[in-house]
Amino acid sequence: MVDIKMLSDRLVQNIGTVIKGKDDVIQKVVVCLFCSGHILLEDVPGTGKTTLAKALARSVNCDFKRVQFTPDLLPSDLTGVNFYHQKSGEFQFKKGALFTNILLGDEINRATPRTQSSLLECMEERQVSVDGNTYPLSEPFLVIATQNPIEIQGTFPLPEAQLDRFFMRLSMGYPDVQNEKAMLSREQTDRPTESIRPVASAEEVIEAQQCIQTVKVGEAVKDYLLDLVHATRSYDKIRLGVSPRGSLALMRAAQAMAAVQGRDYVIPDDIQDVAEDVLAHRMICKGHNMMQNSEIAKEYLRQIVNQTTVPVERK
């Protein structure tokens, strides 16, 4: 059986050779990988979103594809298309970019809603349907999408239905002076991303995904998780609370967080560690536009966490 903590530590350390000072974000990316959960990296340009995605893909020995989302990108570019093969005299299916293990969708909000919607089936059901035929996707399958929340011109905001399918929404943030100086020194003579070598196999990741589901979640911890989720649905400043899909995602993330820390059981701290990243993008707050919604939702979640009674272990 794979040691999830050791596997996580290897991945975090390997990615950390490129992304300095962001171990917390890297660990959550690894948690998403172990949960087979898709990631939305949202931050201003130039903070390392694409580099982080590439570093993860290079750290796992599996297929990787990168697609630059633009307004003229077609759904068939992602899903694939049936074309007539003159030599054989029949139609053949040419697979699109979705047929990979890790897909990086750069600037996803620059594609039209029609193209964005082509991701819904593959993100939820791990399959692609084209002209009445269904094609399963390889395991593991992970979508890492990036978007710039500041720039609005020429973008198409992701609808709530698609946001809900992202397991976590993460933000890199600016590096501190020391780590940015180290980056300058590395990039002066080398491209660290190109030197990354795989430290995990696709089989190990699949086994870790299966092991995550066996991490114990006590009844008191489940009640605490549901108290947080239901509080988002009744909070007077929140118009749309967290869906049941969000409840399940929060439990899976807490299980993975426990496992990467070497435990086979979930504690309330695990839920608190991932609550903002899993739940905030699934909420719509009253009286705020889309650009403000993200930070306001996180603030409301902090208030909910502070006001919710934490279960105490019985002795």
N, C-alpha and C positions, 0 to 999 in steps of 0.2 A: 504493500500500500504506500502511495506517495506521501511524503512528509510535507504537508502544506506550508508549514512555517518555513522550512528550509527552502522550498521552492520559491515562496514569496520573497524571502531574503535575497536569494540569488538574483531574481528579476529586479528587485528594487535597487540592489547594488549595481547591477549591470547598467540599468537605465540612468542611475545616478552619476555614472561617469560622464554623461553628456549633459543632463539637467541637474545642475548643482543647487543645493539649498531648497529643494522642493520635494523632499522625501514623503511628506504627508500626502501631497497630490499624487505622487507616483504610486504610493501604497494603495490609494483608493482606485487608481486605474487598474492595478493588479487585482483588487477585490472585484471590480467589474468583470475582468477577464474570467475569474474563477466562478462568477455567477452567471456567465454567458449574457452579461448585460451591456447594452450599448451606451456609448459615452458621448455627451455633447460638451465639447471644450469651447467655452465662451470667454473671450478676452480681447483686449485691444491688439492691433497688429504688432507682430515682432516680439511677442513674449515667449515663443517657443512651443506653440500648440502643435504645429506640424512636426517639429523636431521630436516632441514627446511621442506622438503617434508612430513615427518612423522608428524611434528607439525601441518601443514596445514590440513592433512587428519584427525587427531584427533580432530581438532577444528571444523570440519564440521561433523555432524551426518549422515554419509553415508558410503558406502562400500569402502574399500581400499585394494589394493593388491600390493605387491612388487615383482619384478622379477629381479634377478641378470643376466645381459646379459653376455653370454660367447660364445666362438666360436662354441660350440656344441648345442646351443639353437636352436630349430627348429621353423619354422613359426607356426606349429600346436600347439606348446606349448602356443602360444599367442592367436591364433584365435580359436582353438578347433579342434576336429576331429570326424568323423563319425566312429563308431565301431560296429561290429556285436554282438548283444545281443542274445546269444544262447537260453536263456529261452523264450524270446518273438519271436525269429526267424526273427528278422528284425534289420535294422541298426538304431542306436540311436546317437544323436549328444551330445557330451560331450563338454561343454563350456570351453574355455581357459581363460587365465588371463585377457584378454581384457574386459571380461564381469564384469565390476566393475564401480564405479563412479570415483575414483582417482587411477590411475596406476602410480607407481614409477618404472621407468626403470633405474636401476643402471648401470652405465658404458655402456651406449648404444652403444658406438663405439667399444666395444669388440665383438659384434655380427656380423655375416657375412652379406653382403649386401642383401642376400636373406631374412634373418630374419628381417633386418631393413625395407625392402620393405613391409613386412606384416603389418606395422603400417600405411602405406600411406592412405589406404581406411578409416580406423577407425578414423584417425586424421582429415580427410577432411570431410567425409560424415557421421560420427557417425554410421557406420554399418560395419558388417563383412560378407564376402561372402565365403562360403565353399561348394565345390562340387555342385555349381550351385544354392545353397540356400542362401538367404540374411537374416541376423539376425540383427535387430536394437539394438543399445546399450542404456543403461539406461541414463537418464539425472539426474544431470549434469554428463558430462564425461570430464575428464581432464587427459592428459598425462604429467607427470613431469619426464624428462629424465636428467641424470647427465653424465658428461664426464670430463675426465682429459685432458686438452689441451697440457700438457707437454709430457706425455708418448706416444710414437709412436709405440714401439714394441708390436706386437700382437693386433693391433687395425685396424679398418676399417673406414676410415673417412666418415662422413655422406655426401651423395651427395647433390648438391644444391637443387634438387627437394624436398628432405626431410627437409633440413634446412628451406626452404621457408614455410613449414607447421608449424613450431614453431612460435608462436605468439610473444614471446620475448626470447632473450638470456640474461641471467642474471649472474652476478658473485658476489660471497659473499665477497671475499677478506679477508685478515687477520684481526682479531679483534685488537683493541688498547689494551694497557697494562692493563688499568683499567677493561675493560670488560672481558679480558682473565683471570685476577685474580679472578673476580667474578665467572667465569665459573669453575675454579679450586675448589673454595669453595663449589659450588653447587654439583659438580660431586664427591666430596670427600665422601659424605654421602648419596647421592640420585641420581636417574636418572630422571631428570625433565621431559623428554619426556613421561615417563609412567604416570605422574600425570596430564597430560593435559586432560581436559574434554571438550566436545563439547559446543560451544557457538552459533552455528548456525545450522539450519536444511537444508536438501537438498531442501525443498520447498522454504525456504527463498532465497537460492542461485539462484534457477530457476527464482523466481520472480524478483530478482535483475538483472539477465541477460536480462529479458524482459524490465525492466525499463531503462536500459542503452541505449537501442535503441531509446528512446524518448528524450534523451538529445539533445538540439538544437545545430546545427552547421550552423552558418551563411555563406552566400555566400563568404564574404571576407575571412573568416577563411578557407573555402574549397579551395579557390584560393591560399592561403598561403601554405596550406598542399601540394597542387599539385605542387606549385613552388619548394618546397623542394624535392619532389619525382622526378620531371622531371630534376632537377639539377643533381641528381645522374646519370641520363642516358646520360647526355651530358658532364659530368666532364671529362677532358682529362686524369686524372689519374685513372679512374674507368673503368674497362673492361665490367662489367655487373652491370647495375643499378637496382633499386628496381622495382619489378613487380607490376601489378595492385592489386594482393593479398596483397602486402605490403601497398599500399595506403589505402585499406579498413581496414587493421589491425591498421594502424596509426590513422585513424579516430575513430575506436572503442575504442582504448586505450585512446585517448584524451577525448572521451565521458565519459569513466569510471573514468578517473582521475578527470574530472570536478565533477562527481557525488560524489566521495568519499570526495571531499572537500566542499560538500554542495551546489553546483551550478547545475542549470538545463540548462546551456549553456556552450559551449566551448570557451576558449580564446586561443590566440597564445601560452601563457605560458604552457598550458596543452600539446600542441603538442611538444614543446621544451623539456618538462620534460621526454617524453617517446621516442623521436625520435631515440636516439642511440640504445636503447634496442630493438626497433621494427624493425629498418631498417638495422643496421650494418651487421647482419649475412646474409642479403639478397643481399649483394654486393660482387663483386669480384674485387680486386684492381690489377692494372698492376704492374708487376715486383716484386711481393711478394709471398712467399709460404703460405701455409695454416696456419701455426703457427703465422705468422706475420700479416695475413690478418685482423684478428679481431681488433687489436688495431689501425692498419693503417686506416681501414674503419671508426672507430670512430673518428679519427683525421680529416679525410676528411669531415665527416658529420658536425663536429664542424665548419670547415671552410665554408661549405655550409650554415649552419644556420647563421653564422656571416655575410655572404655576401647577404643573402636574406632579402628583405625589409619586415618588419613586418607591417601588416595593423593597422591603427590607428582608434580608435573608433570615429565615428562622433558625434559631440555634437549638 
